[in-house]
Amino acid sequence: MKDEKKKWKSFAVSSTDIPSVHEFVEKPLEAGLWCLYVSKQGFSIDYLTYENLENILREFLDIPITAKQIKKAFARAGKKIIKNGKGDGYKISNPGEGYLRSLKKDEPLNVVYINPDKPRTATKTLEGLIKSISKDTLLICDPYYGLKTLEVLELFAKHHKEIKFLTAKVGGGEKSTTLNLAVSDFKKEYNKKVEIKLFSGNDLHDRYVIAKDRFFIIGNGIKDLGSKESLIVAVEDRYGKGIRKTLTEVFSKRWVGATTL
């Protein structure tokens, strides 16, 4: 069970010819097709039932899509799926595979819009991006921090090995006593995975996340995601490798001179 879960999670971030399943957190049809595709290609299992699909999505991939939602979505799948003539379940058809591959964006830039009127969707969108990054050390820079920042860092910590968060000051008029208590509680639980440092210089302005093969530019502060309109721009190495290396060097220099929060 544990090995199977690990393998499904690996496919969720390593598949190159189809999108990551985390792009389909609100799309039962595409999420179901993704599971059928990976089951066929990665596990040599053609047919899956609605219950199988729900279990994979909810238990293995942490995506809250139910069997009922998949059944309703598959009712309009047309020739994208094939019903098992000898029992229960469905498999993905050649047209279904083609449809899934057509959703793969072969672009070095990926722009995500965060709608301030949909804070829960904003959080899910951000978590989907976080899950799509290969597990590794992440470098995060944001001049201001607050209570919401800790929630987002918690999401990062759930899916990655190590988080280094560089910031400068409290933002948004939040009370320092309340925030300091929250930071203390956060460190007790995540101190082994997340390190927070304060930079005292005046040149910390941009907001970004650096991974091993891409970086993300965030329009508004992490603490404001979901409450303010924002864009998140993901830049892959094939387009911005030099920029990522420069950002990493600058981050590292500032990190050395910063003080632990």
N, C-alpha and C positions, 0 to 999 in steps of 0.2 A: 504493500500500500504506500509506504513512505517513498520507495524507489520510483513507483509509478507517478506519484505526485511530483517528485523532483524532475522526472522526465518531461511531464506535461508543462511544467513551469519553464523548463529549458526551451522547449519548442515555442513558447509564448514570446520569447525575446530573440530567438536565433533563426526563425524561419525567414528566408530571404526572398522567396518568390511570391509570398502572400503577405498581407498586412499582419501586424501583431493583433492578437485577439483583444488586446486592451483598447483597441480603437473601436470595438464593437460592444462596449459595456451597456449601451442602450439600444442595441440592434440585435434582437433575438434571432432573426433569420441569418444574418451574416455570422453571428457567433456560433450558431448551430452548424452552419456550413463549414466554418473553420475547424470545428471539432471533428466533423466527418472527414475532412481533408487530412488532418493530422493523424487521425486514427488509421486511415488507409495507408498513408505514406510512411508514418513513423512506427506504427504498431502492427501493420498488416492485418487490421481488423476492418472489414468493410461496413458491417451493419451495426448501428447503435439505436437504442430505443430512446424515447423522450426522457425516461428516467436516467439512462446512462449519460445523456447529454447534460442534464441538470446536475448530476453528481460531479462530472468533470468541471463544469463551469463554476459551481458553487464551492465544492470541497477542494478541488485541485488548483483552481485559478482565481478564487475569491471574487468571482463575478456573479452578482445576485440576479441571475436569470433563471426562471422556473421552467419546469416541464410544460406547464400550461401555456406559458408565453411562447415556447418553441413550437408547440403543437399548432397554435394559432398562426404563427409566422410561416410554418411549413405548408399550411393550407393554401398559401399564395406563392409557394416556391416553384410551381410548375415543373418544367423539365430539369430543374437544377438538382433534384433528388430522385432516387429510385426506391420504391417500396419493396421490402423483402417479400418475395412471392412464396417463400417457404416458412415464414414466421413473422415475428415482430421486428420492427426497426426499419431504418432507412440508410442508404449509402449515397454518397455524393456522385453525381453523374459528370460526364465530360463537360457539358455546358455549365454545370455548377462550378467545376474547377476553373473553367475559363472566366466565369463571372468573378470568382474570388481573386484570381490573379489580376483581373482588370482593375481591382480596387487598390492595388499596390501603387503608391505614388513614387515614381522614379524621379524624385526631386531632392536636391541637396538641402533645400529649405522647406521647413514645415511650420506653418503659422497657425496658431490656435487662438481663437477669440474667447475671452472670458466674459460672460454676460453677468453684469451686476444684479440683474433681476432673478438670476438662478444660482444662488450661492451653493446649493447642494450639488448641482450639476458641475459647477466650477471645481468643487473639491474632487468629484469623480474624474473630471477631465485631467486635473493635475495628477491624481494618483495613477491614471492610465499612462501618462507621460513618464512618471517615475518608474513604473513597472516595465516600461518598454526599454529602459536603459539597462545594459548589461551590468550585473552586480559588480561593484567595485568601490573604490574610494571616490567620494564626490566632494568637490570644493564649491562652496556657496558663498556668495558675497551679496550683502544687502545693508545699506547704511543705517537703516532703522529696524528695530525689532520690537515685538510686543507679544501679547498672549497668543494671538493667532499664529505667530511665527513658530511657537513651540508645537502647535498642532501639526503644522506642515512638516517640521523637522521630524516629528514622530512618524509621519507617513514615509519619509525618506529612510528613517532608521529601520523600518519594518522590511524594507526591500533591498537594502544595501549594506556593505560590510563596514564602512567607516564614513562619517560625515564630519567635515570641517566647515564650520560656519563663522564667517568673519563679518562683524558688524561694528557700529560706532556708538549709537545712542538710542535711547527709548524714543519712540515716535507716537504720534496720535494722542498726546495728552494723557497717556495711561499712568495710573498711580504706581510709583516706584515700589512701594511696600507690597502691593498685591503682586506685581510682576516679579519682584525678587523672591517671594515665597513660591511662585509658580516655577521659576527657574531652579530653585533649590530642589523642589519635588521632581522636576524633569531630570536633573543631574543624578539624582539617586537611582532612577530607573534606567537611564540611557547613557550614563557616564562612560561606559566601556565602548560605546559606538559613536557617540556624538560629542564633539569638543567645540565649545563656543569661545571666541576671543573678541576683545574690544580693541579697535584700532583708534589711536589718538590723533592721527593726522587729519588734515582738512581735504584730502583729495580722494576720499571714498565716496563715489557718486553713483556708479553703475550697479545694476542688479543682474547677476548672472549665476548660472550653475555650470560647472565644468565636469564632464565625464571623461572616460578614457578615449572616446572616439568621436565626441561631439560636444557642443556647448549650447546652452539655452540663455537667451536674453529675455528678461522679464520686464514688461513695461511699467508695472506698478509693484510696490513692495510686496513681499510674501505675506506680510500681515494684513494686506488689503485685498488679497485674492478673494473674489466672490462678493466683495462689497463695492468695488470700483471696477469700471471698465478697464480691461487690460488685454494686451497681446503677449503671447509667449512665442518666441521665434527659436526654432531648433535648427542649428547649423551643423551638418555632418562634416567629417574631416575631409572628404573629397572636394569640399568647397572652401572650408575655413580652417584647415589644419594649422597653418601658420599663425592665424589669429588665436586659436586655442592655446598654442604653445606660448605665445606672448602673454596671454591672460594668466596662464598657469605660473609663469615666471614672476609676474607682478604680484599675483596672489601670494606666492610663496615668500617673497621678500616682506610683504606686509605682515604675513602670518608670524614670521620670526620675531618681528618687533612688537607684536600685539600682546596684550595681557589676557590671561584666562579669566572668563567671567565666573 
